[in-house]
């Protein structure tokens, strides 16, 4: 193997350059996060049930959904919470399953679950996100005082939300703030006068608040679609809706109720800024997306919306984004890597006593890291505090194999100063030097790898946190072995010359 490597040394050199380029590409494109996501694989189902008590929600909705979903393949457990007017069911899947396939299985079961629920109750599958999916928080503020919270909520709902949701990687946007509504306030005495109930008003408004198809009609110019347009856009429209015909007299909504503009009365929570309620929003990231890249795209689009889309005086105010933590975490790791490389470089120069040999050892570290990034990208790891922390922890280990290889080559070249003047003789000396220590170096690196294998027995949250650290260290150790035994003999042939037989430290 070593003979082949040295014989085709130019090919190996070009292959190394290609690996460096692809490694840099992998480094720039690998998904970036702050921490590994420890959230279990889960699919959530939300079911609104206005007017139902917590006990009724539990018995009539939650239990029935749980029963249907428990039989899905690879489900580990099902948890639920029932509160007045709302059922929340979480279906947890085994680690390693495909979340998109899991969601498809749940979606296929939803019609079966709905068929067992009270009429009008519709279960909805939650967004494909996780506990670390809250990547950006912003508020929509009015600096002029012309817009109410309901106006701002409408701007967010119909203008901003569609633009941001179109960005690849955005799963959903959670919105706070009062929604605009037309409130019908019945007069009990007038209802009794006309012998009407609340259900009569509700049914009349509901029937007159949508679109209806009316078929087709023939004209000289062709078929025309007939449709009934009944979208409610004003108080007057609701007031004039007929509720009952009594002895030739039409009883309208305005005859038995007062219609006012307001907000949806049932609200869960509020979003405040500096003690004042504002229209707030959280952008949820789709599972597996690059946090850093997504936040950058969101910020750029928000800047454009502020400049080109929103009315004068209204602006999106960024309150938090996850890229801040990510940048801090990456800066910490980069600092540790830089300090480690500097310390290793000083140690190599002092130990080897030869600048050329020390430079080759120092070069092996970035080569190893770049090849590690290729493996991380291929394996699907993200660059986060734990995975990159593994590279920082094992930095000194990554140069071990190269130190042994280069030191042995340098020693043999120094012992045979006259022979190395001949190129073929130099190749032979390098080949014998590498063959001499190949087996010990391989076994030494394998022993270090074995030390990290018990981490793979970790499960649940601990496993998701610490497995990336062990994987990156093993990837880097394997990469260091490749660099030491494949690329260093070639680089030593081109760059290493005989020197003193004693290292600098021993001469001291």
C-alpha positions in Angstrom: 0.0 0.0 0.0 2.7 2.5 1.0 4.7 1.6 -2.2 1.6 2.4 -4.3 1.0 5.7 -2.5 4.6 6.8 -3.1 4.6 5.6 -6.7 1.5 7.6 -7.4 2.4 10.5 -5.1 1.2 13.2 -7.5 -2.2 11.6 -7.7 -2.3 11.4 -3.9 -1.3 15.1 -3.8 -4.1 16.1 -6.1 -6.6 13.9 -4.2 -5.6 15.7 -1.0 -6.2 19.1 -2.6 -9.6 17.8 -3.7 -10.4 16.6 -0.2 -9.3 20.0 1.3 -11.7 21.8 -1.1 -14.6 19.5 -0.4 -13.9 19.6 3.3 -14.0 23.4 3.2 -17.3 23.2 1.3 -18.7 20.8 3.9 -17.6 23.1 6.7 -19.4 26.0 5.1 -22.6 24.1 4.3 -23.0 21.8 7.3 -26.1 22.6 9.3 -25.4 24.8 12.3 -27.2 24.6 15.7 -26.4 25.7 19.2 -26.9 22.2 20.8 -28.0 18.8 19.7 -31.7 18.6 19.7 -32.7 16.2 22.6 -36.4 16.4 21.8 -37.9 12.9 21.3 -39.5 12.2 17.9 -43.1 13.1 18.4 -46.2 14.2 16.5 -48.7 16.4 18.3 -52.5 16.5 17.7 -54.5 19.6 18.8 -58.3 19.5 19.0 -60.4 22.5 19.9 -63.8 21.8 21.6 -65.4 25.2 22.6 -67.8 24.8 25.5 -66.5 21.4 26.7 -65.3 21.0 30.2 -61.9 19.3 30.9 -63.7 16.1 31.9 -65.8 16.1 28.7 -62.7 16.8 26.6 -60.9 13.8 28.3 -63.8 11.4 27.9 -65.2 12.4 24.5 -62.0 13.5 22.6 -58.6 12.7 24.2 -59.3 9.1 25.1 -60.6 8.3 21.7 -57.7 9.9 19.9 -55.2 8.1 22.2 -56.9 4.7 21.4 -56.7 5.2 17.6 -53.1 6.5 17.7 -51.7 3.8 20.1 -51.7 1.2 17.4 -49.4 3.0 15.0 -46.1 1.3 14.1 -43.1 2.3 16.2 -45.1 4.3 18.8 -43.3 4.2 22.1 -45.9 6.0 24.2 -48.8 8.4 24.0 -49.2 11.3 26.4 -52.1 13.8 26.6 -53.5 16.8 28.4 -57.1 17.8 28.6 -58.2 21.4 29.5 -61.5 23.2 29.1 -62.0 23.6 25.3 -58.8 21.9 24.2 -57.3 18.4 23.8 -53.5 18.0 23.4 -52.2 14.5 22.4 -48.5 13.7 21.9 -47.4 10.5 20.1 -43.8 9.6 20.7 -42.0 7.4 18.2 -38.8 5.3 18.6 -35.5 7.0 17.9 -34.2 6.5 14.4 -37.5 6.5 12.6 -38.3 8.9 9.8 -40.3 11.8 11.3 -42.0 12.4 7.9 -43.1 8.8 7.6 -44.3 9.0 11.2 -46.4 12.1 10.4 -47.9 10.3 7.4 -49.0 7.4 9.6 -50.6 9.8 12.0 -52.3 11.7 9.1 -53.8 8.5 7.8 -55.3 7.8 11.2 -56.8 11.2 11.7 -60.0 10.5 9.7 -60.6 7.4 11.8 -60.1 9.4 15.0 -62.4 12.2 13.8 -65.2 9.7 13.0 -65.3 8.8 16.7 -65.5 12.4 17.9 -68.6 14.6 18.5 -69.9 16.3 15.4 -68.0 19.4 14.4 -64.9 18.5 16.4 -61.8 18.3 14.1 -58.4 17.1 15.3 -55.4 19.0 13.7 -51.8 17.7 13.5 -49.3 20.1 14.9 -46.3 21.6 13.1 -43.2 19.5 12.3 -40.9 21.2 14.8 -39.2 20.5 18.1 -38.4 22.0 21.5 -35.5 23.9 19.9 -37.5 25.1 17.0 -38.2 28.6 18.2 -35.6 30.3 16.1 -36.8 33.9 16.0 -39.1 36.1 18.1 -40.5 39.4 16.8 -43.2 41.9 17.6 -45.2 44.0 15.1 -45.3 47.6 16.5 -47.1 50.8 15.5 -45.1 54.0 16.1 -47.9 56.3 15.0 -50.8 55.2 17.3 -53.1 54.8 14.3 -53.4 51.0 14.4 -55.0 48.9 17.1 -53.8 45.5 18.1 -56.5 43.9 16.0 -55.3 45.9 13.0 -51.7 44.8 13.6 -52.9 41.2 14.0 -54.6 41.4 10.6 -51.5 42.8 9.0 -49.5 40.0 10.5 -52.0 37.3 9.4 -52.6 38.5 5.9 -49.4 40.2 4.9 -46.3 39.2 6.9 -47.2 35.5 7.7 -47.5 34.4 4.0 -44.2 36.0 3.1 -42.2 34.4 6.0 -43.9 31.0 5.6 -42.7 30.9 2.0 -39.1 30.8 3.2 -37.7 27.2 2.9 -37.2 25.9 6.4 -40.0 27.8 8.2 -42.6 25.3 9.5 -45.0 27.7 11.1 -45.5 31.0 12.9 -47.2 31.2 16.2 -49.1 34.5 16.6 -50.3 36.4 19.7 -52.7 39.3 19.8 -56.5 39.9 19.6 -58.1 38.8 16.3 -60.7 41.1 14.8 -64.2 39.8 15.0 -67.9 40.9 14.7 -69.7 40.2 18.0 -73.4 39.5 18.0 -75.0 40.4 21.4 -78.5 39.0 21.6 -81.3 40.8 23.5 -83.1 38.1 25.6 -86.4 40.0 25.7 -86.5 40.5 22.0 -85.6 36.8 21.5 -88.6 35.8 23.7 -90.8 38.3 21.8 -90.1 36.6 18.5 -89.9 33.1 20.0 -86.3 32.7 18.9 -83.3 31.0 20.5 -79.5 31.6 20.4 -79.2 28.6 18.1 -81.5 30.3 15.6 -79.2 33.4 15.4 -76.1 31.2 15.2 -77.5 29.1 12.4 -78.7 32.2 10.4 -75.3 33.9 10.6 -73.4 30.7 9.9 -75.5 30.0 6.7 -75.1 33.5 5.4 -71.3 33.8 6.0 -69.8 31.8 3.1 -69.7 31.1 -0.6 -72.1 28.8 -2.4 -72.0 27.4 -5.9 -75.1 27.9 -8.1 -74.2 25.8 -11.1 -74.0 27.1 -14.7 -76.2 29.1 -17.1 -76.1 29.2 -20.8 -75.4 32.5 -22.6 -74.6 33.5 -26.2 -70.9 33.8 -25.1 -70.8 30.4 -23.4 -71.3 28.9 -20.0 -71.2 31.3 -17.0 -70.6 30.1 -13.4 -73.3 31.1 -10.9 -72.2 31.6 -7.3 -73.6 33.2 -4.2 -71.2 35.6 -2.6 -71.9 36.0 1.1 -68.6 36.9 2.7 -69.2 39.1 5.8 -67.1 42.2 5.7 -69.2 44.7 7.7 -71.5 45.1 10.6 -74.4 46.1 8.3 -74.2 42.8 6.5 -74.7 40.8 9.7 -77.5 43.1 10.9 -79.5 42.5 7.8 -79.3 38.7 7.8 -82.8 37.3 8.1 -83.4 35.0 11.1 -87.2 34.3 10.8 -90.2 35.0 8.7 -93.1 35.8 11.0 -96.6 36.5 9.5 -95.0 38.0 6.3 -92.6 40.0 8.4 -88.8 39.4 8.2 -87.1 39.3 11.5 -83.4 40.3 11.0 -80.4 40.0 13.3 -80.6 43.8 14.1 -84.2 43.3 15.4 -83.1 40.9 18.2 -79.4 41.6 18.7 -76.7 44.3 18.7 -73.7 43.8 16.4 -70.4 45.4 17.3 -66.8 45.2 16.1 -64.4 43.8 18.6 -62.0 40.9 19.2 -62.3 37.1 19.6 -63.5 36.8 23.2 -61.7 33.5 24.0 -57.9 34.2 24.2 -55.2 32.1 25.9 -52.4 34.3 27.1 -51.0 37.6 25.9 -47.7 38.9 24.5 -46.2 41.8 26.3 -43.2 44.1 25.7 -42.0 46.5 28.4 -45.3 45.9 30.3 -47.5 46.7 27.3 -49.4 44.1 25.2 -48.2 43.9 21.7 -48.7 41.7 18.6 -46.0 39.1 19.0 -44.9 36.1 16.9 -42.5 33.2 17.1 -41.1 31.6 13.9 -40.8 27.8 14.2 -38.0 25.9 12.4 -38.7 22.7 10.5 -36.9 19.7 12.0 -33.4 19.2 10.5 -33.1 22.7 9.0 -29.9 24.8 9.3 -30.7 27.3 12.1 -27.9 29.8 11.2 -28.8 29.9 7.5 -32.6 30.1 8.2 -32.2 33.0 10.7 -30.1 34.9 8.1 -32.8 34.4 5.5 -35.5 35.5 7.9 -33.6 38.7 8.9 -33.0 39.6 5.3 -36.7 39.2 4.4 -37.8 41.1 7.5 -35.6 44.0 6.5 -37.2 44.0 3.1 -40.7 43.8 4.6 -40.0 46.8 6.8 -38.7 48.9 3.9 -41.1 47.9 1.1 -44.3 46.2 2.4 -45.5 47.6 5.8 -47.5 50.8 6.1 -45.6 53.9 7.3 -45.0 53.9 11.0 -45.5 50.1 11.4 -42.4 47.9 11.7 -41.2 44.4 12.7 -39.1 44.6 15.8 -36.7 41.7 16.4 -36.6 40.6 20.0 -34.6 37.4 19.9 -33.0 35.0 17.4 -31.3 31.7 18.0 -28.3 32.7 15.9 -26.9 34.8 18.8 -26.5 31.6 20.9 -25.2 29.7 17.9 -22.6 32.4 17.1 -21.4 32.5 20.7 -21.1 28.7 20.9 -19.2 28.5 17.6 -17.0 31.4 18.7 -16.1 29.5 21.9 -15.2 26.4 19.9 -13.2 28.3 17.3 -11.2 30.0 20.0 -10.5 26.7 21.7 -9.4 25.1 18.4 -7.1 28.1 17.5 -5.5 28.0 21.0 -5.1 24.3 20.7 -3.4 24.5 17.3 -1.0 27.2 18.5 -0.1 25.1 21.6 0.4 21.9 19.6 2.5 23.9 17.0 4.8 25.2 19.8 5.1 21.7 21.3 5.9 20.2 17.9 8.6 22.7 17.1 10.2 22.1 20.5 10.0 18.3 20.3 11.1 17.8 16.7 13.6 20.6 16.6 13.0 20.9 12.8 10.8 23.5 11.3 9.9 21.5 8.2 8.9 18.4 10.2 6.9 20.6 12.6 5.1 22.3 9.8 4.0 18.9 8.4 2.6 17.9 11.7 0.9 21.2 12.2 -0.7 20.9 8.7 -2.1 17.5 9.6 -4.5 19.1 12.1 -6.5 21.3 9.6 -6.4 18.4 7.1 -7.8 16.1 9.7 -10.5 18.6 10.7 -11.6 19.2 7.1 -11.9 15.5 6.4 -13.9 15.2 9.6 -16.3 17.8 8.3 -16.9 15.7 5.2 -17.7 12.7 7.3 -20.0 14.8 9.6 -21.9 16.1 6.6 -22.3 12.7 5.1 -23.4 11.2 8.4 -26.0 14.0 8.9 -24.4 15.6 12.0 -24.9 19.3 12.8 -22.1 21.6 13.8 -23.0 22.4 17.5 -21.4 22.9 20.9 -21.1 19.1 21.5 -20.0 17.9 18.0 -17.4 20.7 17.6 -16.5 20.3 21.3 -15.4 16.8 20.4 -13.0 18.2 17.9 -11.6 20.7 20.5 -11.3 18.0 23.2 -9.4 15.6 20.9 -7.2 18.2 19.2 -4.0 16.9 20.7 -4.9 13.3 19.8 -5.3 14.1 16.1 -1.7 14.9 15.7 -0.4 11.8 17.5 -0.3 9.5 14.5 1.3 12.1 12.3 4.0 12.9 14.9 5.0 9.2 15.1 5.1 8.9 11.3 7.0 12.2 10.6 9.4 11.7 13.5 10.3 8.2 12.3 10.7 9.4 8.7 12.8 12.3 9.8 15.0 10.0 12.0 15.7 7.6 9.1 16.4 10.4 6.7 18.9 11.9 9.2 20.6 8.6 9.6 21.0 8.2 5.8 22.0 11.7 4.7 24.0 10.5 1.8 21.5 8.0 0.4 18.6 10.4 0.4 20.3 12.5 -2.3 19.1 9.8 -4.7 15.3 10.1 -5.2 14.7 6.4 -5.4 16.7 5.8 -2.3 14.7 8.5 -0.5 11.4 6.9 -1.6 12.6 3.5 -0.2 13.7 5.0 3.1 10.3 6.7 3.5 8.5 3.5 2.6 10.5 1.5 5.2 10.0 4.2 7.8 6.2 4.1 7.4 6.0 0.3 7.2 8.0 0.1 10.4 5.4 2.0 12.5 2.1 1.4 10.6 0.8 -1.4 12.8 1.6 0.2 16.1 0.1 3.5 15.0 -3.1 1.8 13.7 -3.6 -0.1 16.9 -2.8 2.9 19.1 -5.5 5.0 17.3 -8.0 2.1 17.5 -7.5 1.8 21.2 -8.3 5.5 21.6 -11.4 5.0 19.5 -12.6 2.1 21.7 -12.5 4.3 24.7 -15.4 6.3 23.3 -17.6 3.3 22.3 -19.4 3.1 25.7 -21.0 6.5 25.0 -23.0 4.8 22.2 -24.9 2.9 24.9 -26.4 6.1 26.2 -30.1 6.5 25.4 -32.7 9.2 25.4 -31.6 12.7 26.2 -28.1 11.7 27.3 -27.5 9.8 24.1 -28.7 12.7 21.9 -26.3 15.0 23.7 -23.2 13.0 24.0 -23.2 10.7 20.9 -22.3 13.5 18.5 -19.3 14.2 20.7 -18.1 10.6 20.5 -18.9 10.3 16.8 -16.9 13.4 15.8 -13.9 12.3 17.9 -14.0 8.9 16.2 -14.3 10.5 12.8 -11.4 12.8 13.5 -9.2 10.0 14.8 -10.0 8.0 11.6 -9.2 11.0 9.5 -5.9 11.6 11.4 -4.9 8.0 10.6 -5.7 8.6 6.9 -3.7 11.8 6.9 -0.7 10.2 8.7 -0.4 7.1 6.6 -1.7 8.2 3.2 -0.8 11.9 2.8 2.1 12.5 5.1 4.6 10.1 3.4 4.0 12.0 0.1 4.3 15.4 1.8 7.5 14.2 3.6 9.0 13.2 0.3 8.4 16.7 -1.1 9.1 18.7 2.0 11.3 16.9 4.5 15.1 17.0 4.5 17.6 15.3 6.8 18.5 17.2 9.9 20.2 16.7 13.2 19.6 13.3 14.8 18.8 14.8 18.2 15.6 16.7 18.8 15.7 20.2 20.1 14.5 19.3 23.6 17.1 16.7 24.0 19.8 19.2 22.9 18.6 21.5 25.7 
